Amino acid sequence: MIQTQKPYRRLLWSVGLLALAMSIFSVALAHQYGATRPTLRDDSQGRTHAAKIHQQTVYLTERELATAFVAHAIAILSMAVFLGVLMKSRFSNTTRTGTNATNLSL
């Protein structure tokens, strides 16, 4: 069977689902931290990093802060890659068919 039409479709779905999953995970992690972490600094437990979540300051350990940062970074990067692949697939389509970029349907 010859693959035609949508060479970017599988990549778009993969990166799009990754972006969606990481966004949900990142938001859920922030909500969990906001609901379950102490509001008072505790140097003995390593809770020295203040984070404001839903108008409340909670204190995170260095590992919790790094986990939240990496989750947010992966979510943002996967969204950027998704948009890049989407734009590339749209513009590569226009060069093959001869239409210009202003007539693209979204």
Backbone atoms as SQL, in Angstrom:
CREATE TABLE atoms (id INTEGER PRIMARY KEY, chain TEXT, resi INTEGER, resn TEXT, atom TEXT, x REAL, y REAL, z REAL);
INSERT INTO atoms VALUES
  (1, 'A', 1, 'MET', 'N', 0.844, -1.175, 0.000),
  (2, 'A', 1, 'MET', 'CA', 0.000, 0.000, 0.000),
  (3, 'A', 1, 'MET', 'C', 0.896, 1.248, 0.000),
  (4, 'A', 2, 'ILE', 'N', 0.565, 2.215, -0.818),
  (5, 'A', 2, 'ILE', 'CA', 1.337, 3.451, -0.925),
  (6, 'A', 2, 'ILE', 'C', 0.757, 4.477, 0.034),
  (7, 'A', 3, 'GLN', 'N', 1.662, 5.074, 0.844),
  (8, 'A', 3, 'GLN', 'CA', 1.207, 6.131, 1.754),
  (9, 'A', 3, 'GLN', 'C', 1.168, 7.446, 0.988),
  (10, 'A', 4, 'THR', 'N', 0.016, 8.067, 0.986),
  (11, 'A', 4, 'THR', 'CA', -0.129, 9.358, 0.322),
  (12, 'A', 4, 'THR', 'C', -0.856, 10.312, 1.241),
  (13, 'A', 5, 'GLN', 'N', -1.030, 11.522, 0.791),
  (14, 'A', 5, 'GLN', 'CA', -1.800, 12.586, 1.428),
  (15, 'A', 5, 'GLN', 'C', -1.151, 13.179, 2.672),
  (16, 'A', 6, 'LYS', 'N', -1.141, 12.525, 3.794),
  (17, 'A', 6, 'LYS', 'CA', -0.809, 13.171, 5.055),
  (18, 'A', 6, 'LYS', 'C', 0.448, 12.580, 5.697),
  (19, 'A', 7, 'PRO', 'N', 1.634, 12.987, 5.249),
  (20, 'A', 7, 'PRO', 'CA', 2.848, 12.418, 5.851),
  (21, 'A', 7, 'PRO', 'C', 3.080, 12.883, 7.290),
  (22, 'A', 8, 'TYR', 'N', 2.456, 13.982, 7.687),
  (23, 'A', 8, 'TYR', 'CA', 2.667, 14.524, 9.026),
  (24, 'A', 8, 'TYR', 'C', 1.585, 14.088, 10.022),
  (25, 'A', 9, 'ARG', 'N', 0.592, 13.360, 9.553),
  (26, 'A', 9, 'ARG', 'CA', -0.553, 13.035, 10.404),
  (27, 'A', 9, 'ARG', 'C', -0.152, 12.268, 11.670),
  (28, 'A', 10, 'ARG', 'N', 0.638, 11.211, 11.539),
  (29, 'A', 10, 'ARG', 'CA', 1.030, 10.408, 12.700),
  (30, 'A', 10, 'ARG', 'C', 1.880, 11.227, 13.666),
  (31, 'A', 11, 'LEU', 'N', 2.810, 12.020, 13.126),
  (32, 'A', 11, 'LEU', 'CA', 3.643, 12.865, 13.975),
  (33, 'A', 11, 'LEU', 'C', 2.800, 13.911, 14.697),
  (34, 'A', 12, 'LEU', 'N', 1.846, 14.515, 13.988),
  (35, 'A', 12, 'LEU', 'CA', 0.962, 15.500, 14.605),
  (36, 'A', 12, 'LEU', 'C', 0.166, 14.885, 15.748),
  (37, 'A', 13, 'TRP', 'N', -0.411, 13.716, 15.519),
  (38, 'A', 13, 'TRP', 'CA', -1.180, 13.053, 16.567),
  (39, 'A', 13, 'TRP', 'C', -0.302, 12.722, 17.771),
  (40, 'A', 14, 'SER', 'N', 0.882, 12.204, 17.514),
  (41, 'A', 14, 'SER', 'CA', 1.782, 11.821, 18.614),
  (42, 'A', 14, 'SER', 'C', 2.179, 13.027, 19.451),
  (43, 'A', 15, 'VAL', 'N', 2.642, 14.072, 18.794),
  (44, 'A', 15, 'VAL', 'CA', 3.094, 15.262, 19.521),
  (45, 'A', 15, 'VAL', 'C', 1.905, 15.980, 20.159),
  (46, 'A', 16, 'GLY', 'N', 0.777, 15.999, 19.474),
  (47, 'A', 16, 'GLY', 'CA', -0.417, 16.627, 20.033),
  (48, 'A', 16, 'GLY', 'C', -0.906, 15.921, 21.289),
  (49, 'A', 17, 'LEU', 'N', -0.909, 14.593, 21.251),
  (50, 'A', 17, 'LEU', 'CA', -1.319, 13.839, 22.440),
  (51, 'A', 17, 'LEU', 'C', -0.323, 14.005, 23.579),
  (52, 'A', 18, 'LEU', 'N', 0.975, 14.068, 23.246),
  (53, 'A', 18, 'LEU', 'CA', 1.983, 14.326, 24.278),
  (54, 'A', 18, 'LEU', 'C', 1.749, 15.693, 24.920),
  (55, 'A', 19, 'ALA', 'N', 1.494, 16.701, 24.095),
  (56, 'A', 19, 'ALA', 'CA', 1.245, 18.054, 24.610),
  (57, 'A', 19, 'ALA', 'C', 0.012, 18.072, 25.513),
  (58, 'A', 20, 'LEU', 'N', -1.041, 17.397, 25.086),
  (59, 'A', 20, 'LEU', 'CA', -2.259, 17.345, 25.888),
  (60, 'A', 20, 'LEU', 'C', -2.015, 16.620, 27.212),
  (61, 'A', 21, 'ALA', 'N', -1.364, 15.466, 27.154),
  (62, 'A', 21, 'ALA', 'CA', -1.099, 14.682, 28.367),
  (63, 'A', 21, 'ALA', 'C', -0.210, 15.451, 29.339),
  (64, 'A', 22, 'MET', 'N', 0.841, 16.074, 28.829),
  (65, 'A', 22, 'MET', 'CA', 1.743, 16.810, 29.712),
  (66, 'A', 22, 'MET', 'C', 1.079, 18.058, 30.282),
  (67, 'A', 23, 'SER', 'N', 0.199, 18.681, 29.532),
  (68, 'A', 23, 'SER', 'CA', -0.532, 19.841, 30.053),
  (69, 'A', 23, 'SER', 'C', -1.447, 19.422, 31.200),
  (70, 'A', 24, 'ILE', 'N', -2.168, 18.320, 31.006),
  (71, 'A', 24, 'ILE', 'CA', -3.054, 17.820, 32.061),
  (72, 'A', 24, 'ILE', 'C', -2.239, 17.418, 33.282),
  (73, 'A', 25, 'PHE', 'N', -1.134, 16.710, 33.064),
  (74, 'A', 25, 'PHE', 'CA', -0.277, 16.282, 34.171),
  (75, 'A', 25, 'PHE', 'C', 0.275, 17.482, 34.932),
  (76, 'A', 26, 'SER', 'N', 0.721, 18.493, 34.202),
  (77, 'A', 26, 'SER', 'CA', 1.312, 19.672, 34.808),
  (78, 'A', 26, 'SER', 'C', 0.293, 20.429, 35.666),
  (79, 'A', 27, 'VAL', 'N', -0.913, 20.582, 35.156),
  (80, 'A', 27, 'VAL', 'CA', -1.967, 21.269, 35.908),
  (81, 'A', 27, 'VAL', 'C', -2.368, 20.443, 37.127),
  (82, 'A', 28, 'ALA', 'N', -2.504, 19.125, 36.955),
  (83, 'A', 28, 'ALA', 'CA', -2.869, 18.262, 38.083),
  (84, 'A', 28, 'ALA', 'C', -1.792, 18.295, 39.169),
  (85, 'A', 29, 'LEU', 'N', -0.536, 18.320, 38.748),
  (86, 'A', 29, 'LEU', 'CA', 0.565, 18.378, 39.708),
  (87, 'A', 29, 'LEU', 'C', 0.521, 19.680, 40.512),
  (88, 'A', 30, 'ALA', 'N', 0.275, 20.789, 39.831),
  (89, 'A', 30, 'ALA', 'CA', 0.175, 22.082, 40.526),
  (90, 'A', 30, 'ALA', 'C', -0.990, 22.082, 41.508),
  (91, 'A', 31, 'HIS', 'N', -2.131, 21.534, 41.094),
  (92, 'A', 31, 'HIS', 'CA', -3.280, 21.457, 42.000),
  (93, 'A', 31, 'HIS', 'C', -2.976, 20.575, 43.207),
  (94, 'A', 32, 'GLN', 'N', -2.289, 19.442, 42.964),
  (95, 'A', 32, 'GLN', 'CA', -1.948, 18.558, 44.073),
  (96, 'A', 32, 'GLN', 'C', -0.989, 19.244, 45.040),
  (97, 'A', 33, 'TYR', 'N', 0.021, 19.905, 44.501),
  (98, 'A', 33, 'TYR', 'CA', 0.957, 20.625, 45.368),
  (99, 'A', 33, 'TYR', 'C', 0.242, 21.707, 46.165),
  (100, 'A', 34, 'GLY', 'N', -0.655, 22.429, 45.533),
  (101, 'A', 34, 'GLY', 'CA', -1.390, 23.481, 46.230),
  (102, 'A', 34, 'GLY', 'C', -2.277, 22.955, 47.345),
  (103, 'A', 35, 'ALA', 'N', -2.796, 21.739, 47.171),
  (104, 'A', 35, 'ALA', 'CA', -3.718, 21.178, 48.164),
  (105, 'A', 35, 'ALA', 'C', -3.015, 20.398, 49.271),
  (106, 'A', 36, 'THR', 'N', -1.816, 19.900, 49.004),
  (107, 'A', 36, 'THR', 'CA', -1.214, 18.970, 49.965),
  (108, 'A', 36, 'THR', 'C', 0.104, 19.435, 50.577),
  (109, 'A', 37, 'ARG', 'N', 0.684, 20.507, 50.109),
  (110, 'A', 37, 'ARG', 'CA', 1.972, 20.936, 50.647),
  (111, 'A', 37, 'ARG', 'C', 1.780, 21.979, 51.739),
  (112, 'A', 38, 'PRO', 'N', 2.714, 22.013, 52.698),
  (113, 'A', 38, 'PRO', 'CA', 2.561, 22.929, 53.840),
  (114, 'A', 38, 'PRO', 'C', 2.685, 24.397, 53.442),
  (115, 'A', 39, 'THR', 'N', 2.029, 25.226, 54.222),
  (116, 'A', 39, 'THR', 'CA', 2.060, 26.666, 53.964),
  (117, 'A', 39, 'THR', 'C', 3.110, 27.373, 54.820),
  (118, 'A', 40, 'LEU', 'N', 3.811, 26.607, 55.627),
  (119, 'A', 40, 'LEU', 'CA', 4.886, 27.166, 56.445),
  (120, 'A', 40, 'LEU', 'C', 6.221, 26.563, 56.030),
  (121, 'A', 41, 'ARG', 'N', 7.220, 27.404, 55.957),
  (122, 'A', 41, 'ARG', 'CA', 8.564, 26.953, 55.592),
  (123, 'A', 41, 'ARG', 'C', 9.115, 26.003, 56.666),
  (124, 'A', 42, 'ASP', 'N', 9.744, 24.921, 56.215),
  (125, 'A', 42, 'ASP', 'CA', 10.321, 23.944, 57.138),
  (126, 'A', 42, 'ASP', 'C', 11.690, 23.531, 56.621),
  (127, 'A', 43, 'ASP', 'N', 12.729, 24.191, 57.142),
  (128, 'A', 43, 'ASP', 'CA', 14.095, 23.919, 56.684),
  (129, 'A', 43, 'ASP', 'C', 14.548, 22.501, 57.011),
  (130, 'A', 44, 'SER', 'N', 14.046, 21.920, 58.073),
  (131, 'A', 44, 'SER', 'CA', 14.474, 20.577, 58.458),
  (132, 'A', 44, 'SER', 'C', 14.016, 19.519, 57.452),
  (133, 'A', 45, 'GLN', 'N', 12.899, 19.767, 56.750),
  (134, 'A', 45, 'GLN', 'CA', 12.408, 18.847, 55.723),
  (135, 'A', 45, 'GLN', 'C', 12.826, 19.272, 54.321),
  (136, 'A', 46, 'GLY', 'N', 13.538, 20.368, 54.232),
  (137, 'A', 46, 'GLY', 'CA', 13.977, 20.859, 52.927),
  (138, 'A', 46, 'GLY', 'C', 12.921, 21.635, 52.173),
  (139, 'A', 47, 'ARG', 'N', 11.864, 22.034, 52.830),
  (140, 'A', 47, 'ARG', 'CA', 10.790, 22.797, 52.176),
  (141, 'A', 47, 'ARG', 'C', 11.116, 24.283, 52.241),
  (142, 'A', 48, 'THR', 'N', 11.971, 24.685, 51.315),
  (143, 'A', 48, 'THR', 'CA', 12.483, 26.056, 51.331),
  (144, 'A', 48, 'THR', 'C', 12.074, 26.859, 50.106),
  (145, 'A', 49, 'HIS', 'N', 11.448, 26.219, 49.131),
  (146, 'A', 49, 'HIS', 'CA', 11.092, 26.909, 47.887),
  (147, 'A', 49, 'HIS', 'C', 9.620, 27.306, 47.906),
  (148, 'A', 50, 'ALA', 'N', 9.376, 28.605, 47.981),
  (149, 'A', 50, 'ALA', 'CA', 8.004, 29.110, 48.020),
  (150, 'A', 50, 'ALA', 'C', 7.407, 29.107, 46.619),
  (151, 'A', 51, 'ALA', 'N', 6.167, 28.655, 46.528),
  (152, 'A', 51, 'ALA', 'CA', 5.431, 28.674, 45.260),
  (153, 'A', 51, 'ALA', 'C', 4.019, 29.149, 45.548),
  (154, 'A', 52, 'LYS', 'N', 3.549, 30.108, 44.766),
  (155, 'A', 52, 'LYS', 'CA', 2.202, 30.631, 44.968),
  (156, 'A', 52, 'LYS', 'C', 1.259, 29.872, 44.037),
  (157, 'A', 53, 'ILE', 'N', 0.340, 29.134, 44.633),
  (158, 'A', 53, 'ILE', 'CA', -0.623, 28.331, 43.878),
  (159, 'A', 53, 'ILE', 'C', -2.010, 28.689, 44.374),
  (160, 'A', 54, 'HIS', 'N', -2.848, 29.236, 43.492),
  (161, 'A', 54, 'HIS', 'CA', -4.222, 29.631, 43.848),
  (162, 'A', 54, 'HIS', 'C', -4.257, 30.584, 45.041),
  (163, 'A', 55, 'GLN', 'N', -3.517, 31.637, 44.960),
  (164, 'A', 55, 'GLN', 'CA', -3.480, 32.692, 45.981),
  (165, 'A', 55, 'GLN', 'C', -2.968, 32.209, 47.329),
  (166, 'A', 56, 'GLN', 'N', -2.295, 31.066, 47.355),
  (167, 'A', 56, 'GLN', 'CA', -1.773, 30.517, 48.603),
  (168, 'A', 56, 'GLN', 'C', -0.308, 30.147, 48.377),
  (169, 'A', 57, 'THR', 'N', 0.532, 30.505, 49.316),
  (170, 'A', 57, 'THR', 'CA', 1.947, 30.158, 49.216),
  (171, 'A', 57, 'THR', 'C', 2.184, 28.825, 49.907),
  (172, 'A', 58, 'VAL', 'N', 2.760, 27.887, 49.151),
  (173, 'A', 58, 'VAL', 'CA', 3.131, 26.585, 49.705),
  (174, 'A', 58, 'VAL', 'C', 4.642, 26.434, 49.549),
  (175, 'A', 59, 'TYR', 'N', 5.219, 25.571, 50.355),
  (176, 'A', 59, 'TYR', 'CA', 6.666, 25.375, 50.323),
  (177, 'A', 59, 'TYR', 'C', 6.989, 23.985, 49.790),
  (178, 'A', 60, 'LEU', 'N', 7.838, 23.975, 48.750),
  (179, 'A', 60, 'LEU', 'CA', 8.202, 22.742, 48.063),
  (180, 'A', 60, 'LEU', 'C', 9.659, 22.392, 48.344),
  (181, 'A', 61, 'THR', 'N', 9.959, 21.105, 48.206),
  (182, 'A', 61, 'THR', 'CA', 11.358, 20.682, 48.260),
  (183, 'A', 61, 'THR', 'C', 11.987, 20.974, 46.900),
  (184, 'A', 62, 'GLU', 'N', 13.288, 20.867, 46.849),
  (185, 'A', 62, 'GLU', 'CA', 13.983, 21.110, 45.585),
  (186, 'A', 62, 'GLU', 'C', 13.538, 20.107, 44.514),
  (187, 'A', 63, 'ARG', 'N', 13.332, 18.865, 44.911),
  (188, 'A', 63, 'ARG', 'CA', 12.903, 17.837, 43.962),
  (189, 'A', 63, 'ARG', 'C', 11.493, 18.110, 43.427),
  (190, 'A', 64, 'GLU', 'N', 10.581, 18.524, 44.296),
  (191, 'A', 64, 'GLU', 'CA', 9.218, 18.856, 43.862),
  (192, 'A', 64, 'GLU', 'C', 9.225, 20.036, 42.903),
  (193, 'A', 65, 'LEU', 'N', 10.035, 21.027, 43.217),
  (194, 'A', 65, 'LEU', 'CA', 10.143, 22.196, 42.342),
  (195, 'A', 65, 'LEU', 'C', 10.702, 21.804, 40.976),
  (196, 'A', 66, 'ALA', 'N', 11.729, 20.954, 40.967),
  (197, 'A', 66, 'ALA', 'CA', 12.319, 20.499, 39.702),
  (198, 'A', 66, 'ALA', 'C', 11.320, 19.679, 38.898),
  (199, 'A', 67, 'THR', 'N', 10.551, 18.834, 39.566),
  (200, 'A', 67, 'THR', 'CA', 9.534, 18.026, 38.875),
  (201, 'A', 67, 'THR', 'C', 8.490, 18.925, 38.220),
  (202, 'A', 68, 'ALA', 'N', 8.025, 19.909, 38.948),
  (203, 'A', 68, 'ALA', 'CA', 7.034, 20.840, 38.393),
  (204, 'A', 68, 'ALA', 'C', 7.617, 21.613, 37.214),
  (205, 'A', 69, 'PHE', 'N', 8.867, 22.060, 37.340),
  (206, 'A', 69, 'PHE', 'CA', 9.503, 22.814, 36.264),
  (207, 'A', 69, 'PHE', 'C', 9.649, 21.954, 35.008),
  (208, 'A', 70, 'VAL', 'N', 10.113, 20.729, 35.164),
  (209, 'A', 70, 'VAL', 'CA', 10.305, 19.840, 34.008),
  (210, 'A', 70, 'VAL', 'C', 8.960, 19.516, 33.355),
  (211, 'A', 71, 'ALA', 'N', 7.928, 19.274, 34.151),
  (212, 'A', 71, 'ALA', 'CA', 6.602, 18.985, 33.598),
  (213, 'A', 71, 'ALA', 'C', 6.087, 20.168, 32.781),
  (214, 'A', 72, 'HIS', 'N', 6.236, 21.373, 33.304),
  (215, 'A', 72, 'HIS', 'CA', 5.811, 22.574, 32.565),
  (216, 'A', 72, 'HIS', 'C', 6.639, 22.744, 31.293),
  (217, 'A', 73, 'ALA', 'N', 7.944, 22.532, 31.390),
  (218, 'A', 73, 'ALA', 'CA', 8.822, 22.706, 30.232),
  (219, 'A', 73, 'ALA', 'C', 8.469, 21.720, 29.121),
  (220, 'A', 74, 'ILE', 'N', 8.244, 20.458, 29.471),
  (221, 'A', 74, 'ILE', 'CA', 7.887, 19.462, 28.454),
  (222, 'A', 74, 'ILE', 'C', 6.546, 19.809, 27.817),
  (223, 'A', 75, 'ALA', 'N', 5.597, 20.264, 28.616),
  (224, 'A', 75, 'ALA', 'CA', 4.291, 20.654, 28.072),
  (225, 'A', 75, 'ALA', 'C', 4.441, 21.804, 27.076),
  (226, 'A', 76, 'ILE', 'N', 5.196, 22.815, 27.436),
  (227, 'A', 76, 'ILE', 'CA', 5.367, 23.977, 26.561),
  (228, 'A', 76, 'ILE', 'C', 6.139, 23.606, 25.307),
  (229, 'A', 77, 'LEU', 'N', 7.207, 22.842, 25.452),
  (230, 'A', 77, 'LEU', 'CA', 7.985, 22.430, 24.282),
  (231, 'A', 77, 'LEU', 'C', 7.179, 21.545, 23.342),
  (232, 'A', 78, 'SER', 'N', 6.391, 20.635, 23.890),
  (233, 'A', 78, 'SER', 'CA', 5.596, 19.772, 23.016),
  (234, 'A', 78, 'SER', 'C', 4.509, 20.568, 22.291),
  (235, 'A', 79, 'MET', 'N', 3.963, 21.602, 22.938),
  (236, 'A', 79, 'MET', 'CA', 3.009, 22.482, 22.242),
  (237, 'A', 79, 'MET', 'C', 3.685, 23.226, 21.104),
  (238, 'A', 80, 'ALA', 'N', 4.899, 23.698, 21.355),
  (239, 'A', 80, 'ALA', 'CA', 5.636, 24.420, 20.312),
  (240, 'A', 80, 'ALA', 'C', 5.965, 23.503, 19.143),
  (241, 'A', 81, 'VAL', 'N', 6.401, 22.280, 19.434),
  (242, 'A', 81, 'VAL', 'CA', 6.704, 21.324, 18.366),
  (243, 'A', 81, 'VAL', 'C', 5.430, 20.989, 17.595),
  (244, 'A', 82, 'PHE', 'N', 4.327, 20.794, 18.295),
  (245, 'A', 82, 'PHE', 'CA', 3.051, 20.515, 17.640),
  (246, 'A', 82, 'PHE', 'C', 2.683, 21.629, 16.663),
  (247, 'A', 83, 'LEU', 'N', 2.780, 22.870, 17.136),
  (248, 'A', 83, 'LEU', 'CA', 2.452, 23.999, 16.256),
  (249, 'A', 83, 'LEU', 'C', 3.412, 24.091, 15.072),
  (250, 'A', 84, 'GLY', 'N', 4.698, 23.813, 15.322),
  (251, 'A', 84, 'GLY', 'CA', 5.672, 23.828, 14.235),
  (252, 'A', 84, 'GLY', 'C', 5.380, 22.776, 13.182),
  (253, 'A', 85, 'VAL', 'N', 5.078, 21.567, 13.611),
  (254, 'A', 85, 'VAL', 'CA', 4.761, 20.493, 12.660),
  (255, 'A', 85, 'VAL', 'C', 3.462, 20.804, 11.932),
  (256, 'A', 86, 'LEU', 'N', 2.484, 21.344, 12.651),
  (257, 'A', 86, 'LEU', 'CA', 1.214, 21.718, 12.026),
  (258, 'A', 86, 'LEU', 'C', 1.433, 22.764, 10.941),
  (259, 'A', 87, 'MET', 'N', 2.214, 23.796, 11.257),
  (260, 'A', 87, 'MET', 'CA', 2.485, 24.846, 10.270),
  (261, 'A', 87, 'MET', 'C', 3.266, 24.291, 9.075),
  (262, 'A', 88, 'LYS', 'N', 4.247, 23.434, 9.344),
  (263, 'A', 88, 'LYS', 'CA', 5.019, 22.849, 8.256),
  (264, 'A', 88, 'LYS', 'C', 4.134, 21.995, 7.363),
  (265, 'A', 89, 'SER', 'N', 3.241, 21.224, 7.968),
  (266, 'A', 89, 'SER', 'CA', 2.363, 20.384, 7.155),
  (267, 'A', 89, 'SER', 'C', 1.408, 21.238, 6.325),
  (268, 'A', 90, 'ARG', 'N', 0.951, 22.330, 6.885),
  (269, 'A', 90, 'ARG', 'CA', 0.046, 23.222, 6.135),
  (270, 'A', 90, 'ARG', 'C', 0.761, 23.899, 4.978),
  (271, 'A', 91, 'PHE', 'N', 1.971, 24.407, 5.241),
  (272, 'A', 91, 'PHE', 'CA', 2.685, 25.128, 4.192),
  (273, 'A', 91, 'PHE', 'C', 3.284, 24.199, 3.154),
  (274, 'A', 92, 'SER', 'N', 3.659, 22.983, 3.514),
  (275, 'A', 92, 'SER', 'CA', 4.168, 22.048, 2.529),
  (276, 'A', 92, 'SER', 'C', 3.027, 21.576, 1.639),
  (277, 'A', 93, 'ASN', 'N', 1.812, 21.547, 2.173),
  (278, 'A', 93, 'ASN', 'CA', 0.632, 21.217, 1.384),
  (279, 'A', 93, 'ASN', 'C', 0.372, 22.271, 0.318),
  (280, 'A', 94, 'THR', 'N', 0.575, 23.535, 0.668),
  (281, 'A', 94, 'THR', 'CA', 0.285, 24.614, -0.274),
  (282, 'A', 94, 'THR', 'C', 1.287, 24.640, -1.416),
  (283, 'A', 95, 'THR', 'N', 2.532, 24.261, -1.167),
  (284, 'A', 95, 'THR', 'CA', 3.514, 24.284, -2.246),
  (285, 'A', 95, 'THR', 'C', 3.248, 23.173, -3.243),
  (286, 'A', 96, 'ARG', 'N', 2.705, 22.041, -2.800),
  (287, 'A', 96, 'ARG', 'CA', 2.390, 20.950, -3.720),
  (288, 'A', 96, 'ARG', 'C', 1.158, 21.242, -4.545),
  (289, 'A', 97, 'THR', 'N', 0.166, 21.905, -3.968),
  (290, 'A', 97, 'THR', 'CA', -1.082, 22.137, -4.682),
  (291, 'A', 97, 'THR', 'C', -1.092, 23.474, -5.421),
  (292, 'A', 98, 'GLY', 'N', -0.160, 24.345, -5.105),
  (293, 'A', 98, 'GLY', 'CA', -0.079, 25.614, -5.801),
  (294, 'A', 98, 'GLY', 'C', -0.944, 26.707, -5.213),
  (295, 'A', 99, 'THR', 'N', -1.624, 26.478, -4.103),
  (296, 'A', 99, 'THR', 'CA', -2.418, 27.536, -3.487),
  (297, 'A', 99, 'THR', 'C', -1.520, 28.393, -2.620),
  (298, 'A', 100, 'ASN', 'N', -1.970, 29.579, -2.302),
  (299, 'A', 100, 'ASN', 'CA', -1.132, 30.411, -1.437),
  (300, 'A', 100, 'ASN', 'C', -1.569, 30.286, 0.018),
  (301, 'A', 101, 'ALA', 'N', -0.748, 30.754, 0.931),
  (302, 'A', 101, 'ALA', 'CA', -0.967, 30.541, 2.352),
  (303, 'A', 101, 'ALA', 'C', -2.167, 31.302, 2.898),
  (304, 'A', 102, 'THR', 'N', -2.669, 32.303, 2.199),
  (305, 'A', 102, 'THR', 'CA', -3.790, 33.063, 2.713),
  (306, 'A', 102, 'THR', 'C', -5.124, 32.334, 2.476),
  (307, 'A', 103, 'ASN', 'N', -5.135, 31.320, 1.653),
  (308, 'A', 103, 'ASN', 'CA', -6.377, 30.585, 1.368),
  (309, 'A', 103, 'ASN', 'C', -6.482, 29.269, 2.131),
  (310, 'A', 104, 'LEU', 'N', -5.697, 29.091, 3.185),
  (311, 'A', 104, 'LEU', 'CA', -5.737, 27.846, 3.939),
  (312, 'A', 104, 'LEU', 'C', -6.987, 27.769, 4.781),
  (313, 'A', 105, 'SER', 'N', -7.591, 26.607, 4.816),
  (314, 'A', 105, 'SER', 'CA', -8.732, 26.400, 5.712),
  (315, 'A', 105, 'SER', 'C', -8.235, 25.795, 7.002),
  (316, 'A', 106, 'LEU', 'N', -8.759, 26.285, 8.109),
  (317, 'A', 106, 'LEU', 'CA', -8.362, 25.768, 9.413),
  (318, 'A', 106, 'LEU', 'C', -9.416, 24.865, 9.875);
